[in-house]
Amino acid sequence: SELSSSMMLENAETQFKFHESSVDEKGVRHIKMKQELNGLKVYGGEINIHLNSNDDGLTVNGNYYNLQTDGLGDGLINNTVLINTIETDLKKNHDYKVFHLGDFSEMLTPLIEKVILPDNIGSSGRIVYHVTYWPHITSRWEYFIDVNTGTILKSIETSCSADGPKIASAKDLNGVSRTFSTLLYQGYYYML
């Protein structure tokens, strides 16, 4: 097909799943597609297709991978083992203390999904657990752990520096201005 040949990608139509669509003020439709192989997301595989008001193609941009996926393995490591591996790494290699998150623990539950992680060249990939983990409320880490061995392949801190402790002030019920500590988290202030 046209998409497969222009991308030099075998079966491009089956490798991309619709994610979202929007139309801008000029009538250009933007369609975001995420790459999948064998039912697993390809980490970083995402294209954007831009169409004019007549649905004629304007441009395609983004990242995609022409991956060989034979023999990647299934992996049966349970979530507790994954979290213990991450906490051990944070304590040992990053000098982090893992805190009990209290009221925020439900919001900051680790996110765990199996994905295909492309190699540095983008020609092969391996199935990994992609885990987003918060050791405490102002810190977020992403880990990529081999599904077969449980080995950490990559870890990166992805905390947003805008979030964190902040000082705020407001008037109380008697109209008196008060200063107090808050926590800015994903655009919301929480009083501590």
N, CA and C atoms as a LAMMPS dump frame, in Angstrom:
ITEM: TIMESTEP
0
ITEM: NUMBER OF ATOMS
576
ITEM: BOX BOUNDS ff ff ff
-5.0000000000000000e+02 5.0000000000000000e+02
-5.0000000000000000e+02 5.0000000000000000e+02
-5.0000000000000000e+02 5.0000000000000000e+02
ITEM: ATOMS id mol type element x y z
1 1 1 N 0.828 -1.184 0
2 1 2 C 0 0 0
3 1 3 C 0.874 1.249 0
4 2 1 N 0.23 2.383 -0.184
5 2 2 C 0.947 3.661 -0.291
6 2 3 C 1.718 3.987 0.982
7 3 1 N 1.073 3.795 2.149
8 3 2 C 1.737 4.102 3.418
9 3 3 C 2.923 3.174 3.653
10 4 1 N 2.754 1.891 3.402
11 4 2 C 3.846 0.925 3.602
12 4 3 C 5.041 1.245 2.716
13 5 1 N 4.783 1.57 1.44
14 5 2 C 5.898 1.834 0.534
15 5 3 C 6.579 3.16 0.85
16 6 1 N 5.829 4.196 1.188
17 6 2 C 6.46 5.488 1.484
18 6 3 C 7.256 5.439 2.789
19 7 1 N 6.838 4.593 3.72
20 7 2 C 7.555 4.477 4.993
21 7 3 C 8.609 3.378 4.954
22 8 1 N 8.656 2.612 3.857
23 8 2 C 9.547 1.45 3.744
24 8 3 C 9.356 0.534 4.952
25 9 1 N 8.103 0.265 5.244
26 9 2 C 7.713 -0.51 6.41
27 9 3 C 6.698 -1.55 5.971
28 10 1 N 6.968 -2.81 6.273
29 10 2 C 6.064 -3.875 5.9
30 10 3 C 4.782 -3.8 6.726
31 11 1 N 3.641 -3.88 6.061
32 11 2 C 2.338 -3.883 6.738
33 11 3 C 2.127 -2.684 7.655
34 12 1 N 2.432 -1.49 7.176
35 12 2 C 2.263 -0.284 7.998
36 12 3 C 0.816 -0.122 8.464
37 13 1 N -0.142 -0.514 7.622
38 13 2 C -1.555 -0.34 7.979
39 13 3 C -1.938 -1.117 9.237
40 14 1 N -1.294 -2.251 9.459
41 14 2 C -1.64 -3.057 10.632
42 14 3 C -0.777 -2.707 11.85
43 15 1 N 0.314 -1.947 11.634
44 15 2 C 1.207 -1.621 12.741
45 15 3 C 0.834 -0.344 13.476
46 16 1 N -0.093 0.429 12.946
47 16 2 C -0.443 1.691 13.593
48 16 3 C -1.903 1.691 13.998
49 17 1 N -2.146 2.089 15.231
50 17 2 C -3.499 2.155 15.781
51 17 3 C -3.867 3.611 16.035
52 18 1 N -5.1 3.949 15.698
53 18 2 C -5.598 5.308 15.913
54 18 3 C -5.505 5.676 17.384
55 19 1 N -5.026 6.884 17.666
56 19 2 C -4.946 7.363 19.049
57 19 3 C -5.87 8.56 19.259
58 20 1 N -5.732 9.587 18.414
59 20 2 C -6.617 10.74 18.539
60 20 3 C -6.585 11.556 17.253
61 21 1 N -7.586 12.422 17.119
62 21 2 C -7.695 13.263 15.938
63 21 3 C -8.191 14.636 16.354
64 22 1 N -7.715 15.663 15.67
65 22 2 C -8.194 17.022 15.928
66 22 3 C -8.143 17.801 14.617
67 23 1 N -8.922 18.883 14.562
68 23 2 C -8.94 19.764 13.396
69 23 3 C -8.576 21.15 13.891
70 24 1 N -7.588 21.78 13.224
71 24 2 C -7.172 23.113 13.653
72 24 3 C -8.023 24.192 12.992
73 25 1 N -7.725 25.447 13.304
74 25 2 C -8.526 26.576 12.81
75 25 3 C -8.444 26.751 11.295
76 26 1 N -7.465 26.15 10.639
77 26 2 C -7.329 26.224 9.176
78 26 3 C -7.992 25.046 8.48
79 27 1 N -8.625 24.17 9.247
80 27 2 C -9.304 23.021 8.673
81 27 3 C -8.406 21.823 8.422
82 28 1 N -7.17 21.89 8.9
83 28 2 C -6.243 20.766 8.728
84 28 3 C -6.529 19.734 9.812
85 29 1 N -6.711 18.483 9.389
86 29 2 C -6.964 17.404 10.346
87 29 3 C -5.639 16.739 10.7
88 30 1 N -5.43 16.556 12
89 30 2 C -4.207 15.941 12.523
90 30 3 C -4.605 14.625 13.179
91 31 1 N -4.063 13.537 12.684
92 31 2 C -4.391 12.214 13.207
93 31 3 C -3.128 11.63 13.832
94 32 1 N -3.228 11.274 15.11
95 32 2 C -2.095 10.672 15.817
96 32 3 C -2.307 9.165 15.864
97 33 1 N -1.266 8.427 15.445
98 33 2 C -1.313 6.976 15.422
99 33 3 C -0.137 6.436 16.235
100 34 1 N -0.375 5.366 16.996
101 34 2 C 0.686 4.739 17.789
102 34 3 C 1.038 3.393 17.174
103 35 1 N 2.347 3.099 17.138
104 35 2 C 2.82 1.855 16.535
105 35 3 C 2.681 0.693 17.509
106 36 1 N 2.214 -0.438 16.984
107 36 2 C 2.088 -1.674 17.759
108 36 3 C 2.569 -2.841 16.913
109 37 1 N 3.16 -3.813 17.59
110 37 2 C 3.535 -5.071 16.946
111 37 3 C 3.084 -6.203 17.853
112 38 1 N 2.435 -7.187 17.279
113 38 2 C 1.956 -8.349 18.045
114 38 3 C 1.149 -7.926 19.28
115 39 1 N 0.379 -6.839 19.147
116 39 2 C -0.474 -6.379 20.233
117 39 3 C 0.233 -5.576 21.312
118 40 1 N 1.523 -5.277 21.147
119 40 2 C 2.273 -4.489 22.126
120 40 3 C 2.666 -3.147 21.535
121 41 1 N 2.576 -2.088 22.35
122 41 2 C 3.026 -0.769 21.91
123 41 3 C 4.524 -0.805 21.656
124 42 1 N 4.942 -0.058 20.651
125 42 2 C 6.365 0.151 20.4
126 42 3 C 6.719 1.475 21.069
127 43 1 N 7.585 1.424 22.077
128 43 2 C 7.917 2.623 22.835
129 43 3 C 8.542 3.666 21.897
130 44 1 N 7.937 4.845 21.856
131 44 2 C 8.435 5.925 21.006
132 44 3 C 7.929 5.863 19.577
133 45 1 N 7.166 4.841 19.221
134 45 2 C 6.631 4.699 17.864
135 45 3 C 5.3 5.422 17.745
136 46 1 N 5.323 6.574 17.083
137 46 2 C 4.116 7.389 16.959
138 46 3 C 4.26 8.261 15.716
139 47 1 N 3.22 8.295 14.886
140 47 2 C 3.242 9.177 13.718
141 47 3 C 2.037 10.102 13.763
142 48 1 N 2.199 11.232 13.091
143 48 2 C 1.128 12.204 12.946
144 48 3 C 0.878 12.391 11.457
145 49 1 N -0.37 12.198 11.053
146 49 2 C -0.763 12.36 9.663
147 49 3 C -1.566 13.644 9.573
148 50 1 N -1.207 14.503 8.621
149 50 2 C -1.868 15.797 8.472
150 50 3 C -2.591 15.822 7.121
151 51 1 N -3.903 16.08 7.15
152 51 2 C -4.743 16.073 5.952
153 51 3 C -5.43 17.418 5.785
154 52 1 N -5.579 17.865 4.528
155 52 2 C -6.317 19.107 4.306
156 52 3 C -7.819 18.843 4.413
157 53 1 N -8.635 19.869 4.175
158 53 2 C -10.087 19.731 4.344
159 53 3 C -10.71 18.757 3.347
160 54 1 N -9.998 18.419 2.259
161 54 2 C -10.48 17.419 1.295
162 54 3 C -9.93 16.028 1.593
163 55 1 N -9.284 15.874 2.75
164 55 2 C -8.648 14.628 3.171
165 55 3 C -7.489 14.208 2.263
166 56 1 N -6.862 15.177 1.614
167 56 2 C -5.638 14.915 0.857
168 56 3 C -4.466 15.006 1.818
169 57 1 N -3.524 14.089 1.68
170 57 2 C -2.37 14.067 2.572
171 57 3 C -1.474 15.281 2.378
172 58 1 N -1.092 15.922 3.476
173 58 2 C -0.149 17.036 3.437
174 58 3 C 1.235 16.551 3.857
175 59 1 N 1.329 16.025 5.082
176 59 2 C 2.605 15.508 5.584
177 59 3 C 2.349 14.383 6.57
178 60 1 N 3.401 13.598 6.778
179 60 2 C 3.432 12.585 7.831
180 60 3 C 4.744 12.8 8.565
181 61 1 N 4.682 12.882 9.889
182 61 2 C 5.921 13.01 10.661
183 61 3 C 5.814 12.19 11.931
184 62 1 N 6.926 12.05 12.617
185 62 2 C 6.955 11.289 13.857
186 62 3 C 8.079 10.257 13.825
187 63 1 N 7.995 9.293 14.718
188 63 2 C 8.981 8.22 14.823
189 63 3 C 8.286 6.879 14.618
190 64 1 N 8.921 6.014 13.858
191 64 2 C 8.447 4.646 13.722
192 64 3 C 9.662 3.766 13.485
193 65 1 N 9.48 2.482 13.718
194 65 2 C 10.602 1.556 13.676
195 65 3 C 10.258 0.36 12.814
196 66 1 N 11.214 -0.058 11.992
197 66 2 C 11.083 -1.254 11.179
198 66 3 C 11.786 -2.378 11.945
199 67 1 N 11.068 -2.992 12.856
200 67 2 C 11.665 -3.906 13.823
201 67 3 C 11.546 -5.367 13.426
202 68 1 N 12.573 -6.119 13.773
203 68 2 C 12.52 -7.571 13.721
204 68 3 C 12.105 -8.01 15.121
205 69 1 N 11.065 -8.825 15.221
206 69 2 C 10.524 -9.153 16.54
207 69 3 C 10.5 -10.635 16.849
208 70 1 N 11.21 -11.438 16.107
209 70 2 C 11.187 -12.885 16.346
210 70 3 C 11.851 -13.232 17.677
211 71 1 N 11.228 -14.121 18.429
212 71 2 C 11.826 -14.672 19.636
213 71 3 C 12.08 -13.679 20.745
214 72 1 N 11.146 -12.757 20.962
215 72 2 C 11.352 -11.744 21.999
216 72 3 C 11.024 -12.254 23.395
217 73 1 N 10.275 -13.315 23.517
218 73 2 C 9.94 -13.874 24.829
219 73 3 C 8.657 -13.296 25.392
220 74 1 N 8.124 -13.986 26.396
221 74 2 C 6.862 -13.578 26.998
222 74 3 C 7.05 -12.891 28.342
223 75 1 N 7.857 -13.457 29.202
224 75 2 C 8.109 -12.876 30.51
225 75 3 C 6.958 -13.06 31.473
226 76 1 N 7.27 -13.535 32.647
227 76 2 C 6.239 -13.762 33.653
228 76 3 C 6.675 -13.215 35.015
229 77 1 N 7.349 -12.098 35.04
230 77 2 C 7.804 -11.505 36.304
231 77 3 C 6.622 -10.781 36.926
232 78 1 N 6.362 -11.049 38.202
233 78 2 C 5.191 -10.415 38.811
234 78 3 C 5.51 -8.981 39.252
235 79 1 N 4.449 -8.221 39.483
236 79 2 C 4.586 -6.794 39.797
237 79 3 C 5.373 -6.541 41.074
238 80 1 N 5.229 -7.386 42.07
239 80 2 C 5.962 -7.203 43.327
240 80 3 C 7.465 -7.291 43.096
241 81 1 N 7.886 -8.238 42.286
242 81 2 C 9.308 -8.381 41.968
243 81 3 C 9.799 -7.154 41.205
244 82 1 N 8.998 -6.657 40.272
245 82 2 C 9.374 -5.456 39.526
246 82 3 C 9.583 -4.263 40.458
247 83 1 N 8.636 -4.033 41.354
248 83 2 C 8.712 -2.894 42.27
249 83 3 C 9.899 -3.053 43.22
250 84 1 N 10.136 -4.26 43.734
251 84 2 C 11.301 -4.493 44.6
252 84 3 C 12.607 -4.217 43.859
253 85 1 N 12.678 -4.606 42.591
254 85 2 C 13.865 -4.351 41.771
255 85 3 C 14.098 -2.846 41.636
256 86 1 N 13.041 -2.113 41.369
257 86 2 C 13.15 -0.656 41.213
258 86 3 C 13.554 0.01 42.517
259 87 1 N 12.909 -0.362 43.628
260 87 2 C 13.224 0.254 44.919
261 87 3 C 14.663 -0.037 45.334
262 88 1 N 15.131 -1.242 45.063
263 88 2 C 16.526 -1.582 45.367
264 88 3 C 17.475 -0.72 44.536
265 89 1 N 17.167 -0.55 43.262
266 89 2 C 18.002 0.281 42.394
267 89 3 C 18.012 1.74 42.855
268 90 1 N 16.858 2.269 43.2
269 90 2 C 16.784 3.668 43.649
270 90 3 C 17.605 3.89 44.912
271 91 1 N 17.517 2.96 45.848
272 91 2 C 18.266 3.09 47.107
273 91 3 C 19.768 2.94 46.882
274 92 1 N 20.142 1.961 46.053
275 92 2 C 21.556 1.632 45.861
276 92 3 C 22.28 2.594 44.913
277 93 1 N 21.666 2.895 43.775
278 93 2 C 22.359 3.643 42.727
279 93 3 C 21.99 5.125 42.632
280 94 1 N 20.91 5.525 43.274
281 94 2 C 20.472 6.911 43.141
282 94 3 C 20.289 7.591 44.495
283 95 1 N 20.683 6.9 45.57
284 95 2 C 20.623 7.452 46.93
285 95 3 C 19.243 8.006 47.281
286 96 1 N 18.207 7.285 46.854
287 96 2 C 16.839 7.702 47.142
288 96 3 C 16.3 6.93 48.324
289 97 1 N 15.496 7.599 49.101
290 97 2 C 14.704 6.921 50.12
291 97 3 C 13.292 6.831 49.558
292 98 1 N 12.705 5.661 49.627
293 98 2 C 11.35 5.473 49.147
294 98 3 C 10.415 5.764 50.311
295 99 1 N 9.506 6.721 50.118
296 99 2 C 8.606 7.169 51.165
297 99 3 C 7.226 6.553 51.001
298 100 1 N 6.53 6.403 52.127
299 100 2 C 5.118 6.034 52.068
300 100 3 C 4.361 7.272 51.615
301 101 1 N 3.524 7.146 50.606
302 101 2 C 2.901 8.307 49.987
303 101 3 C 1.58 8.714 50.628
304 102 1 N 1.118 8.002 51.624
305 102 2 C -0.093 8.392 52.349
306 102 3 C -1.284 8.594 51.431
307 103 1 N -1.898 9.771 51.531
308 103 2 C -3.106 10.07 50.765
309 103 3 C -2.877 10.098 49.259
310 104 1 N -1.635 10.23 48.844
311 104 2 C -1.336 10.297 47.421
312 104 3 C -1.047 8.919 46.823
313 105 1 N -1.022 7.868 47.643
314 105 2 C -0.592 6.554 47.159
315 105 3 C -1.482 6.032 46.034
316 106 1 N -2.789 6.309 46.074
317 106 2 C -3.665 5.827 45.007
318 106 3 C -3.379 6.56 43.698
319 107 1 N -3.089 7.864 43.795
320 107 2 C -2.783 8.657 42.619
321 107 3 C -1.457 8.244 41.985
322 108 1 N -0.522 7.803 42.826
323 108 2 C 0.835 7.541 42.367
324 108 3 C 1.17 6.051 42.328
325 109 1 N 0.179 5.242 42.052
326 109 2 C 0.396 3.811 41.908
327 109 3 C 1.289 3.575 40.695
328 110 1 N 2.296 2.71 40.812
329 110 2 C 3.163 2.451 39.661
330 110 3 C 2.357 2 38.443
331 111 1 N 2.728 2.516 37.289
332 111 2 C 2.105 2.124 36.03
333 111 3 C 3.019 1.111 35.366
334 112 1 N 2.477 -0.057 35.064
335 112 2 C 3.283 -1.142 34.503
336 112 3 C 2.623 -1.627 33.226
337 113 1 N 3.409 -1.641 32.136
338 113 2 C 2.902 -2.188 30.882
339 113 3 C 4.045 -2.847 30.12
340 114 1 N 3.683 -3.874 29.354
341 114 2 C 4.663 -4.499 28.473
342 114 3 C 4.696 -3.7 27.184
343 115 1 N 5.899 -3.367 26.726
344 115 2 C 6.082 -2.65 25.468
345 115 3 C 7.267 -3.263 24.726
346 116 1 N 7.412 -2.889 23.476
347 116 2 C 8.612 -3.255 22.723
348 116 3 C 9.528 -2.039 22.747
349 117 1 N 10.742 -2.228 23.24
350 117 2 C 11.733 -1.166 23.31
351 117 3 C 12.704 -1.329 22.148
352 118 1 N 12.695 -0.379 21.184
353 118 2 C 13.638 -0.473 20.065
354 118 3 C 15.078 -0.303 20.549
355 119 1 N 16.009 -0.942 19.829
356 119 2 C 17.418 -0.739 20.154
357 119 3 C 17.84 0.648 19.669
358 120 1 N 19.093 1.024 19.879
359 120 2 C 19.569 2.359 19.513
360 120 3 C 19.531 2.615 18.017
361 121 1 N 19.588 1.566 17.214
362 121 2 C 19.56 1.714 15.759
363 121 3 C 18.119 1.718 15.256
364 122 1 N 17.213 1.091 16.002
365 122 2 C 15.814 1.028 15.595
366 122 3 C 15.503 -0.114 14.654
367 123 1 N 16.406 -1.101 14.576
368 123 2 C 16.17 -2.224 13.673
369 123 3 C 15.7 -3.481 14.392
370 124 1 N 15.888 -3.539 15.697
371 124 2 C 15.37 -4.672 16.461
372 124 3 C 14.851 -4.131 17.796
373 125 1 N 14.078 -4.967 18.443
374 125 2 C 13.507 -4.545 19.712
375 125 3 C 13.35 -5.725 20.635
376 126 1 N 13.115 -5.413 21.906
377 126 2 C 12.873 -6.486 22.866
378 126 3 C 11.676 -6.1 23.718
379 127 1 N 10.982 -7.121 24.178
380 127 2 C 9.829 -6.882 25.038
381 127 3 C 10.346 -6.577 26.435
382 128 1 N 9.841 -5.476 26.992
383 128 2 C 10.253 -5.048 28.327
384 128 3 C 9.017 -4.629 29.12
385 129 1 N 9.208 -4.571 30.432
386 129 2 C 8.214 -3.914 31.272
387 129 3 C 8.612 -2.45 31.324
388 130 1 N 7.682 -1.572 30.964
389 130 2 C 7.89 -0.136 31.109
390 130 3 C 7.133 0.254 32.377
391 131 1 N 7.895 0.671 33.391
392 131 2 C 7.3 0.98 34.694
393 131 3 C 7.529 2.455 35.002
394 132 1 N 6.447 3.166 35.288
395 132 2 C 6.542 4.536 35.785
396 132 3 C 6.337 4.455 37.285
397 133 1 N 7.318 4.957 38.034
398 133 2 C 7.34 4.76 39.493
399 133 3 C 7.651 6.083 40.19
400 134 1 N 6.931 6.36 41.264
401 134 2 C 7.145 7.546 42.075
402 134 3 C 7.716 7.134 43.431
403 135 1 N 9.027 7.361 43.681
404 135 2 C 9.577 7.017 44.992
405 135 3 C 9.048 7.944 46.082
406 136 1 N 8.723 9.152 45.711
407 136 2 C 8.004 10.083 46.584
408 136 3 C 7.285 11.081 45.7
409 137 1 N 6.501 11.942 46.295
410 137 2 C 5.54 12.74 45.542
411 137 3 C 6.163 13.699 44.535
412 138 1 N 7.397 14.111 44.731
413 138 2 C 8.017 15.079 43.815
414 138 3 C 9.002 14.427 42.847
415 139 1 N 9.024 13.116 42.773
416 139 2 C 9.986 12.434 41.92
417 139 3 C 9.313 11.31 41.14
418 140 1 N 9.601 11.263 39.835
419 140 2 C 9.053 10.209 38.987
420 140 3 C 10.192 9.599 38.172
421 141 1 N 10.209 8.277 38.118
422 141 2 C 11.22 7.538 37.361
423 141 3 C 10.537 6.616 36.375
424 142 1 N 11.191 6.396 35.239
425 142 2 C 10.725 5.4 34.283
426 142 3 C 11.802 4.338 34.144
427 143 1 N 11.367 3.091 34.251
428 143 2 C 12.27 1.941 34.168
429 143 3 C 11.851 1.048 33.012
430 144 1 N 12.856 0.454 32.365
431 144 2 C 12.642 -0.536 31.319
432 144 3 C 13.358 -1.795 31.774
433 145 1 N 12.57 -2.847 32.046
434 145 2 C 13.085 -4.068 32.653
435 145 3 C 12.812 -5.241 31.726
436 146 1 N 13.859 -6.007 31.428
437 146 2 C 13.749 -7.165 30.544
438 146 3 C 12.717 -8.145 31.098
439 147 1 N 11.775 -8.567 30.244
440 147 2 C 10.696 -9.451 30.7
441 147 3 C 11.172 -10.848 31.048
442 148 1 N 12.286 -11.267 30.502
443 148 2 C 12.759 -12.628 30.731
444 148 3 C 13.719 -12.735 31.906
445 149 1 N 14.587 -11.732 32.079
446 149 2 C 15.624 -11.823 33.11
447 149 3 C 15.368 -10.937 34.32
448 150 1 N 14.514 -9.928 34.186
449 150 2 C 14.289 -8.984 35.275
450 150 3 C 15.406 -7.953 35.403
451 151 1 N 16.292 -7.894 34.409
452 151 2 C 17.409 -6.951 34.421
453 151 3 C 16.935 -5.565 34.013
454 152 1 N 17.387 -4.547 34.744
455 152 2 C 17.082 -3.168 34.373
456 152 3 C 17.923 -2.809 33.156
457 153 1 N 17.268 -2.459 32.077
458 153 2 C 17.968 -2.086 30.852
459 153 3 C 18.219 -0.586 30.789
460 154 1 N 17.308 0.169 31.375
461 154 2 C 17.393 1.619 31.285
462 154 3 C 16.523 2.214 32.386
463 155 1 N 16.999 3.299 32.999
464 155 2 C 16.165 4.04 33.947
465 155 3 C 16.429 5.519 33.748
466 156 1 N 15.362 6.301 33.787
467 156 2 C 15.499 7.742 33.618
468 156 3 C 14.561 8.465 34.574
469 157 1 N 15.066 9.54 35.157
470 157 2 C 14.212 10.372 36.003
471 157 3 C 13.443 11.307 35.097
472 158 1 N 12.126 11.31 35.22
473 158 2 C 11.279 12.127 34.358
474 158 3 C 10.421 13.083 35.168
475 159 1 N 10.949 13.533 36.308
476 159 2 C 10.21 14.455 37.162
477 159 3 C 10.082 15.809 36.494
478 160 1 N 8.984 16.437 36.724
479 160 2 C 8.775 17.798 36.25
480 160 3 C 9.23 18.75 37.337
481 161 1 N 10.108 19.65 36.991
482 161 2 C 10.663 20.542 38.012
483 161 3 C 9.658 21.574 38.508
484 162 1 N 8.561 21.775 37.802
485 162 2 C 7.564 22.745 38.253
486 162 3 C 6.774 22.207 39.453
487 163 1 N 6.608 20.886 39.516
488 163 2 C 5.891 20.297 40.641
489 163 3 C 6.773 20.309 41.881
490 164 1 N 6.146 20.302 43.042
491 164 2 C 6.903 20.236 44.287
492 164 3 C 6.33 21.17 45.337
493 165 1 N 7.05 21.287 46.455
494 165 2 C 6.579 22.14 47.545
495 165 3 C 6.53 23.608 47.118
496 166 1 N 5.475 24.298 47.509
497 166 2 C 5.294 25.72 47.197
498 166 3 C 4.717 26.415 48.427
499 167 1 N 4.979 27.693 48.545
500 167 2 C 4.381 28.524 49.592
501 167 3 C 3.22 29.276 48.958
502 168 1 N 2.077 29.279 49.632
503 168 2 C 0.894 29.972 49.121
504 168 3 C 0.316 30.851 50.215
505 169 1 N -0.547 31.772 49.822
506 169 2 C -1.249 32.594 50.811
507 169 3 C -2.682 32.791 50.344
508 170 1 N -3.561 32.907 51.323
509 170 2 C -4.982 33.121 51.051
510 170 3 C -5.62 33.662 52.313
511 171 1 N -6.796 34.215 52.167
512 171 2 C -7.528 34.739 53.32
513 171 3 C -8.319 33.617 53.968
514 172 1 N -8.303 33.597 55.311
515 172 2 C -9.1 32.601 56.03
516 172 3 C -10.536 33.08 56.141
517 173 1 N -11.362 32.349 56.898
518 173 2 C -12.78 32.684 57.014
519 173 3 C -13.021 34.03 57.703
520 174 1 N -12.026 34.515 58.431
521 174 2 C -12.149 35.815 59.109
522 174 3 C -11.539 36.947 58.286
523 175 1 N -11.108 36.654 57.069
524 175 2 C -10.54 37.677 56.201
525 175 3 C -9.081 37.997 56.474
526 176 1 N -8.423 37.178 57.296
527 176 2 C -7.023 37.4 57.626
528 176 3 C -6.162 36.624 56.62
529 177 1 N -5.167 37.297 56.039
530 177 2 C -4.282 36.639 55.079
531 177 3 C -3.354 35.675 55.811
532 178 1 N -3.282 34.454 55.332
533 178 2 C -2.443 33.41 55.934
534 178 3 C -1.469 32.873 54.891
535 179 1 N -0.279 32.519 55.339
536 179 2 C 0.714 31.873 54.488
537 179 3 C 0.849 30.427 54.959
538 180 1 N 0.901 29.506 53.999
539 180 2 C 0.963 28.09 54.361
540 180 3 C 1.677 27.3 53.275
541 181 1 N 2.083 26.084 53.62
542 181 2 C 2.785 25.206 52.681
543 181 3 C 1.787 24.424 51.842
544 182 1 N 2.111 24.29 50.555
545 182 2 C 1.295 23.49 49.651
546 182 3 C 2.222 22.606 48.816
547 183 1 N 1.601 21.718 48.084
548 183 2 C 2.333 20.885 47.15
549 183 3 C 1.678 21.061 45.787
550 184 1 N 2.471 21.488 44.793
551 184 2 C 1.988 21.59 43.426
552 184 3 C 2.219 20.246 42.762
553 185 1 N 1.136 19.622 42.287
554 185 2 C 1.24 18.326 41.638
555 185 3 C 0.312 18.308 40.424
556 186 1 N 0.889 18.211 39.232
557 186 2 C 0.164 18.139 37.968
558 186 3 C -0.876 19.253 37.838
559 187 1 N -0.473 20.462 38.203
560 187 2 C -1.331 21.633 38.022
561 187 3 C -2.296 21.902 39.159
562 188 1 N -2.302 21.084 40.202
563 188 2 C -3.19 21.286 41.34
564 188 3 C -2.357 21.537 42.597
565 189 1 N -2.839 22.447 43.436
566 189 2 C -2.183 22.721 44.714
567 189 3 C -2.893 21.941 45.808
568 190 1 N -2.11 21.248 46.636
569 190 2 C -2.643 20.486 47.759
570 190 3 C -2.11 21.11 49.029
571 191 1 N -2.998 21.407 49.971
572 191 2 C -2.561 21.988 51.233
573 191 3 C -2.017 20.884 52.118
574 192 1 N -0.846 21.142 52.702
575 192 2 C -0.209 20.125 53.553
576 192 3 C -0.508 20.381 55.015
